[in-house]
Amino acid sequence: MPGSVKRYCNLHLEPDYRKLSDARSSINFLGSAVSTCSGSPEAAKSTTIDSVTLSLLASIAVMGTGGSLQATPPQAPATPVIPAETKAQKDARMAWWRKSRFGMFIHWGLYAVPAGEWNGKTEYAEWIRESAHIPIKTYDKFVGQFNPVKFDAKAWAKMAHDAGMQYLVITSKHHDGFNMFDSKYTDFKVTNTPFKRDPIKELAKAVRSEGLKFCLYHSIMDWHHPDYLPRRSWEVADRPEDGANFDRFRQYLRNDVQQILTDYAPLGVVWFDGEWENTWKEPYGSELYALCRTVDPNVIVNNRVGHARDRALGDYSTPEQTIPPTGLPGVDWETCMTMNDNWGYNSHDHNYKSVKVLVQDLVDIASKGGNLLLNVGPTAEGVFPPEAIDRLKGLGAWMKVNHDSIYDSTASVFEKLPYGRCTVHATTGRSKVFLHVFDWPADGKLVVPGLTNKIRGARILGGPKVSAERTGTDVTITVPASAPNAIDTVVELDVVGMPVVTK
């Protein structure tokens, strides 16, 4: 075998690639090896790939498959053009997402196996391979240990539905490079674990059966693929960058993305992440966004597809673990947030937010015109932590009564309310103004400052009608002595026309 081909195999066929189990992957690598060795005049002069070598490589390509060749899986195009779209067309595409306001995020993968603990330290989670400096060969051993026998897609989907969530986003691949679906382009995937099943396929069906939109998170960053650059600084000695080709990685990424858009269609959102390293350029993001919108013109793509998280690329912004003080006016946005301190499962992390905090965060975000994507990190057995289940039940109890104030709502018409927040359903003929009362008035008088509209009526969601009177430029609502809901009691004002508020 010519030296450069041997060198390619040694450098690039890392654990999952060296253990090629099907001819399709082998043939792809054969083509890459040939391209690598003959891609330049210098290489052509120094390397001769003769028929004997090609025969040898072809034999390698079918070893372990019983000698039967399989078709090469489709290769995603490199430079699709972003489909043209009018504002009205984009509004129609975004409509379901804007109405939803509340979704579930799930971070699940091999990192659930160590459960946040390594070498006596317990502060890790989905970043454990990088944070704990776990060598790739050691990390690969988790593949043989991942067997979530308690996974129940229907149970997960029902918990999301019962919590009042309208869509679900789960990791198809996180930064560790492990595919949680049956990828056609790598052996580093869930169907090669003892579990063998495709949880993404099962969850897609279950989520849709609950009436929710199914969505996938897919990392651009990939600590496992031999062509992804840069290497982690602590592993350069064991995984040199020599011979790595980022263009080959980009093709692999496009292939995976094309597959998830096709095999698990229709996806509501493709939620990218891991785009900040300097090897990922803005044109690559444009190319990936175009691919998504070409394969499925109705799919929504977040702004992390582009290197700069520029709102000009992608369909909405993604603040993380924070709520913008005044929202992001004029921009679609979604806060992603953990219930505790980690995205992935950590068996030592019991620092969960209370139901009260989570409900009021949801309301705060909706009052500023955003969505909340709330995370759960399942265990390696395939179950939600009990604390997460308790929070979901608490959220669901509140949403069951008050969902009208969240779904299809728009931002508050008030600059500030001293007792809580406001969400709105506004139309030209009639509007609903929802007052979210976090701090119940001791005197039983709830003052709505500066609302000039004629009042049609008022009621407490899930409770009785209440009286509302105009007092000068304000409206005063007489409410019960104690709050029906200590977390957030919602008072609905039914008004004529679009809400008008004087300063």
C-alpha positions in Angstrom: 0.0 0.0 0.0 1.5 3.4 -0.9 2.8 5.4 2.0 0.3 8.2 1.9 -2.7 5.9 1.8 -1.3 4.0 4.8 -0.7 7.3 6.6 -4.3 8.3 5.8 -5.7 5.1 7.3 -3.6 5.4 10.4 -4.5 9.0 11.0 -8.1 9.0 10.0 -9.7 5.7 10.7 -10.1 6.4 14.4 -12.0 3.9 16.6 -15.4 4.1 15.0 -13.9 4.3 11.5 -11.4 1.6 11.9 -14.2 -0.7 13.0 -16.1 -0.3 9.8 -19.0 -2.6 9.9 -20.6 -2.0 6.5 -19.4 -1.5 3.0 -21.0 1.9 2.6 -18.8 3.6 5.1 -15.8 1.7 3.8 -16.3 2.8 0.2 -16.7 6.4 1.3 -13.3 6.2 3.1 -11.8 4.5 0.1 -12.9 7.4 -2.1 -11.5 9.9 0.5 -8.2 8.1 0.7 -7.8 8.1 -3.1 -8.8 11.8 -3.2 -6.3 12.6 -0.5 -3.4 10.9 -2.2 -4.1 12.3 -5.7 -5.5 15.7 -4.9 -2.3 17.7 -5.8 0.4 17.5 -8.4 3.0 16.8 -5.6 1.0 13.9 -4.3 0.4 12.6 -7.8 4.2 12.5 -8.4 5.0 10.9 -5.1 2.2 8.3 -5.0 1.0 5.7 -7.4 -2.3 3.9 -6.6 -2.1 0.9 -8.8 -4.7 -1.8 -9.5 -3.2 -4.1 -6.8 -3.6 -1.4 -4.2 -7.1 -0.6 -5.3 -8.0 -4.2 -5.2 -6.6 -4.4 -1.6 -8.5 -1.3 -0.5 -11.7 -2.7 -2.2 -11.3 -5.9 -0.3 -10.9 -4.0 3.0 -14.1 -2.1 2.0 -16.2 -5.3 2.1 -14.6 -7.1 5.0 -17.1 -7.9 7.7 -20.1 -7.6 5.3 -20.1 -11.1 3.8 -18.5 -9.7 0.7 -21.7 -8.0 -0.5 -21.4 -4.4 -1.7 -24.0 -1.9 -0.6 -25.0 1.4 -2.3 -23.2 4.5 -1.2 -25.6 6.7 0.8 -26.6 10.0 -0.9 -24.2 12.9 -0.6 -25.7 16.3 0.3 -25.0 19.1 -2.2 -22.3 21.6 -1.2 -23.8 24.9 -2.4 -27.6 24.9 -2.5 -29.2 28.3 -2.9 -31.3 29.7 -0.1 -34.9 29.6 -1.3 -36.5 33.0 -1.9 -39.1 33.9 0.6 -41.5 36.9 1.1 -42.3 38.3 4.6 -45.7 36.8 4.4 -44.3 33.4 3.5 -41.8 33.6 6.4 -44.6 34.6 8.8 -46.6 31.6 7.7 -43.6 29.3 8.2 -42.9 30.7 11.7 -46.6 30.8 12.8 -46.8 27.6 14.7 -43.5 28.4 16.6 -44.6 31.9 17.5 -47.9 30.5 18.9 -46.3 27.7 20.9 -44.3 29.8 23.4 -43.2 26.7 25.3 -41.0 23.7 24.3 -39.0 20.9 25.9 -35.2 20.6 25.3 -33.6 17.2 25.9 -29.8 16.6 26.1 -29.2 12.9 25.9 -26.2 10.9 24.8 -23.1 8.8 25.9 -22.3 11.4 28.5 -25.2 10.1 30.6 -23.2 7.0 31.3 -20.6 8.6 33.6 -23.5 10.7 34.9 -21.2 13.8 35.5 -18.5 12.0 37.5 -14.9 11.4 36.5 -11.8 10.6 38.6 -13.6 11.6 41.8 -14.9 15.0 40.5 -18.6 15.4 40.1 -19.0 18.7 38.2 -19.3 17.4 34.7 -22.1 16.7 32.2 -22.5 16.8 28.4 -19.0 18.4 28.1 -17.3 15.7 30.1 -15.0 14.4 27.4 -13.6 17.9 26.9 -13.8 19.2 30.5 -12.4 16.0 32.1 -9.9 15.4 29.3 -11.1 11.9 28.5 -9.1 10.3 25.6 -11.2 9.3 22.7 -10.4 5.6 23.1 -11.6 5.8 26.7 -14.7 7.7 25.8 -15.5 5.2 23.1 -15.9 2.5 25.8 -19.2 4.2 26.8 -20.7 2.9 23.5 -20.6 -0.6 25.0 -22.2 0.6 28.2 -25.1 2.6 26.8 -28.2 0.6 27.1 -31.2 2.7 28.2 -33.6 -0.3 28.8 -36.1 1.9 30.6 -36.5 4.4 27.7 -40.2 4.9 26.9 -40.8 7.4 24.1 -44.5 7.6 24.7 -43.9 8.4 28.4 -41.5 11.2 27.5 -43.8 12.7 24.9 -46.8 12.5 27.3 -44.8 14.3 30.0 -43.9 17.1 27.6 -47.6 17.4 26.5 -48.9 17.3 30.0 -46.5 20.1 31.0 -48.1 22.3 28.4 -45.2 22.2 25.9 -45.9 22.5 22.2 -42.7 21.2 20.7 -39.8 19.0 21.7 -36.1 19.4 20.6 -33.7 16.5 21.3 -30.0 16.0 20.6 -29.4 14.0 17.4 -25.7 14.7 18.0 -23.9 16.7 20.7 -20.3 18.0 20.6 -18.9 14.6 21.5 -19.9 13.5 17.9 -22.1 10.6 19.0 -25.1 10.1 16.8 -28.3 9.3 18.7 -29.9 8.2 15.5 -29.1 5.5 12.9 -26.7 7.6 10.8 -25.7 6.2 7.4 -22.4 8.0 7.6 -20.7 6.8 10.8 -20.5 3.8 13.1 -20.3 6.0 16.1 -24.0 5.8 16.7 -26.7 4.6 19.0 -27.7 1.6 16.9 -24.2 0.2 17.6 -24.7 0.2 21.3 -26.2 -2.7 23.3 -29.5 -0.8 23.0 -29.5 -1.2 19.2 -32.7 0.8 18.8 -33.2 4.2 17.2 -34.7 6.4 20.0 -35.0 9.4 17.6 -37.3 7.4 15.4 -39.4 6.2 18.3 -39.6 9.6 19.9 -40.5 11.4 16.7 -43.6 9.1 16.4 -44.6 9.5 20.0 -44.2 13.3 20.1 -46.3 13.7 17.0 -49.0 11.4 18.4 -49.3 13.9 21.3 -49.9 16.7 18.8 -46.4 18.3 19.4 -43.9 19.4 16.8 -40.8 17.2 16.7 -37.4 19.0 16.3 -33.7 18.0 16.4 -30.6 19.6 17.9 -27.5 18.9 15.8 -24.0 20.0 16.8 -21.6 21.5 14.3 -18.7 21.0 16.7 -17.5 17.3 16.7 -14.8 16.1 19.0 -14.8 12.6 17.5 -14.7 13.0 13.7 -11.2 12.6 12.4 -11.6 15.6 10.0 -13.1 18.1 12.5 -10.7 20.9 13.4 -9.4 22.2 15.7 -8.4 19.4 18.0 -8.8 19.8 21.7 -5.6 21.4 23.0 -5.0 18.6 25.5 -5.1 15.8 23.0 -3.0 17.1 20.1 -0.2 14.7 20.9 -2.5 11.7 20.6 -4.7 13.1 17.8 -2.5 15.2 15.5 -4.1 17.4 13.0 -1.9 16.1 10.2 -4.0 14.9 7.3 -7.3 16.2 8.7 -9.5 17.8 6.0 -12.2 20.2 7.3 -14.0 20.1 3.9 -14.4 16.4 4.3 -16.0 17.0 7.7 -18.3 19.6 6.2 -19.5 17.0 3.7 -20.1 14.5 6.5 -22.1 17.2 8.5 -24.2 18.0 5.4 -24.8 14.3 4.9 -26.0 13.8 8.5 -28.2 16.9 8.3 -29.7 15.9 5.1 -30.5 12.5 6.6 -32.2 13.8 9.7 -34.3 16.1 7.5 -35.3 13.2 5.3 -35.6 10.2 7.6 -37.3 12.0 10.5 -39.5 14.4 8.4 -41.1 16.7 9.0 -38.9 18.4 11.5 -40.3 21.6 13.1 -36.8 23.0 13.9 -33.2 22.1 13.2 -31.4 23.6 16.3 -27.7 24.0 15.6 -25.0 24.6 18.1 -21.2 24.5 18.5 -20.6 27.0 15.8 -18.2 29.3 17.5 -14.8 27.8 16.7 -12.8 29.6 14.1 -12.9 26.8 11.6 -16.6 27.3 11.1 -17.0 30.2 8.7 -20.1 32.3 8.0 -20.4 31.0 4.4 -20.5 27.4 5.7 -23.4 28.4 7.9 -25.2 29.9 4.9 -24.6 26.7 3.0 -26.0 24.6 5.8 -29.0 26.9 6.2 -29.7 26.7 2.5 -29.5 22.9 2.6 -32.1 22.7 5.4 -34.5 25.1 3.6 -34.0 23.2 0.3 -34.6 19.8 1.7 -37.6 21.1 3.7 -38.9 24.6 2.8 -41.0 24.7 5.9 -38.4 23.9 8.5 -37.2 26.5 11.0 -33.5 27.0 11.7 -32.0 28.8 14.7 -29.3 31.4 14.4 -26.5 29.2 15.6 -26.1 27.8 12.1 -23.9 30.9 11.4 -20.5 31.5 13.1 -21.4 34.9 14.5 -25.0 33.9 15.7 -26.0 36.8 13.4 -29.7 37.2 13.3 -29.4 37.8 9.6 -28.7 34.0 9.2 -31.2 31.7 10.7 -34.8 32.4 11.7 -34.6 33.3 15.4 -32.2 34.2 18.2 -31.2 31.9 21.1 -30.2 33.6 24.4 -29.0 30.9 26.8 -29.7 30.7 30.5 -30.8 34.3 30.5 -33.9 36.4 29.8 -33.2 39.7 28.0 -34.4 42.5 30.2 -36.7 44.0 27.5 -36.9 41.0 25.2 -35.6 41.4 21.7 -38.2 43.7 20.0 -38.8 43.0 16.4 -36.9 39.7 16.5 -38.1 36.1 17.1 -36.3 34.7 20.0 -36.2 31.7 22.4 -34.5 31.4 25.7 -33.1 27.9 26.3 -32.7 27.1 30.0 -31.9 24.3 32.3 -34.0 23.2 35.3 -30.8 22.6 37.4 -27.2 23.5 36.7 -26.4 21.1 33.8 -27.8 20.3 30.3 -26.8 16.6 30.4 -27.5 14.2 33.3 -25.4 14.7 36.4 -26.4 12.4 39.3 -25.0 14.8 41.8 -26.8 17.9 40.6 -30.0 18.4 42.6 -30.0 22.2 42.4 -33.3 22.4 40.7 -35.3 25.6 40.2 -38.7 25.6 42.0 -41.9 25.3 40.1 -42.6 28.9 41.1 -39.4 30.1 39.5 -40.0 28.1 36.3 -43.6 29.3 35.9 -42.6 32.9 36.4 -39.7 32.6 34.0 -42.1 31.2 31.4 -44.5 34.1 32.0 -41.6 36.7 32.0 -40.4 35.4 28.6 -43.8 35.3 27.0 -44.5 38.8 28.3 -41.4 40.0 26.3 -42.5 38.2 23.1 -40.2 35.1 23.4 -40.4 31.3 23.8 -39.0 29.2 26.6 -37.2 25.9 25.7 -36.8 24.1 29.0 -34.3 21.3 29.3 -34.4 17.8 30.8 -31.3 15.6 31.0 -32.3 11.9 31.0 -30.3 9.2 32.7 -28.3 6.4 30.9 -31.2 4.1 31.8 -33.5 6.3 29.7 -35.6 8.0 32.4 -36.2 11.6 33.5 -34.8 12.5 36.9 -37.5 12.5 39.6 -36.9 16.2 40.3 -37.5 17.0 36.6 -40.7 15.0 36.6 -42.0 16.9 39.7 -41.3 20.3 37.9 -43.0 19.2 34.8 -46.1 18.2 36.8 -46.1 21.5 38.5 -45.8 23.4 35.3 -48.6 21.3 33.8 -50.9 22.0 36.7 -50.4 25.8 36.2 -50.6 25.5 32.4 -53.8 23.5 32.5 -55.6 26.5 34.0 -53.7 29.4 32.4 -52.5 28.2 29.0 -54.8 30.7 27.2 -52.5 33.5 28.6 -49.4 31.8 27.0 -50.2 30.2 23.7 -50.4 32.6 20.7 -49.7 35.6 23.0 -47.8 38.7 22.3 -45.6 40.9 24.5 -46.9 43.2 27.2 -48.4 46.6 26.3 -47.1 48.0 29.6 -43.6 49.2 30.3 -43.8 47.8 33.8 -46.4 46.4 36.2 -45.5 46.5 39.9 -47.3 43.2 40.7 -46.2 41.0 37.8 -46.4 40.7 34.0 -48.8 41.0 31.1 -49.4 39.0 27.9 -51.9 39.9 25.2 -54.1 38.4 22.5 -54.8 41.5 20.3 -57.2 41.9 17.4 -58.7 45.0 15.8 -62.2 44.3 17.2 -61.6 42.7 20.5 -58.5 41.9 22.7 -57.7 40.0 25.8 -55.2 41.5 28.2 -53.8 38.9 30.7 -52.5 40.3 34.0 -50.1 37.8 35.6 -50.2 38.7 39.3 -47.1 37.5 41.2 -47.7 39.8 44.2 -51.3 39.8 45.2 -52.7 43.2 46.3 -53.3 43.3 50.1 -56.2 45.8 49.6 -58.0 43.7 47.0 -57.5 46.4 44.3 -55.5 45.6 41.2 -54.7 48.7 39.3 -54.1 48.6 35.5 -52.3 51.8 34.7 -53.2 53.9 31.6 -55.4 51.4 29.8 -57.8 53.5 27.8 -60.0 50.8 26.1 -63.6 50.2 26.9 -63.8 47.2 29.3 -66.1 44.4 28.2 -65.5 42.2 31.3 -62.9 40.7 33.6 -62.4 37.2 35.1 -59.8 35.1 36.9 -58.7 32.2 34.7 -60.0 29.1 36.3 -62.1 31.2 38.7 -64.9 33.7 39.0 -65.7 36.9 37.1 -64.5 40.1 38.9 -65.5 43.7 38.6 -63.5 46.3 36.7 -64.1 50.1 36.9 -62.4 53.0 35.3 -60.7 55.4 37.8 -59.4 58.3 35.8 -56.8 57.0 33.3 -56.5 53.7 35.0 -58.7 50.6 35.4 -59.2 49.1 38.9 -60.2 45.5 39.3 -61.6 44.2 42.6 -60.1 40.8 43.4 -60.6 38.3 46.2 -58.7 38.8 49.5 -56.2 36.0 48.8 -54.6 34.8 45.6 -56.2 31.7 44.0 -52.8 30.7 42.8 -49.8 31.7 45.0 -47.4 31.3 42.0 -49.2 33.4 39.4 -52.9 34.2 39.4 -54.0 35.4 35.9 -56.7 38.0 35.5 -58.2 38.4 32.1 -59.4 41.7 30.9 -61.7 41.6 27.8 -61.4 45.0 26.0 -62.8 46.6 22.9 -60.2 47.0 20.0 -56.5 46.8 20.2 -55.0 47.7 23.6 -54.1 51.3 24.0 -52.0 52.4 27.0 -51.1 56.0 27.8 -47.7 56.7 29.5 
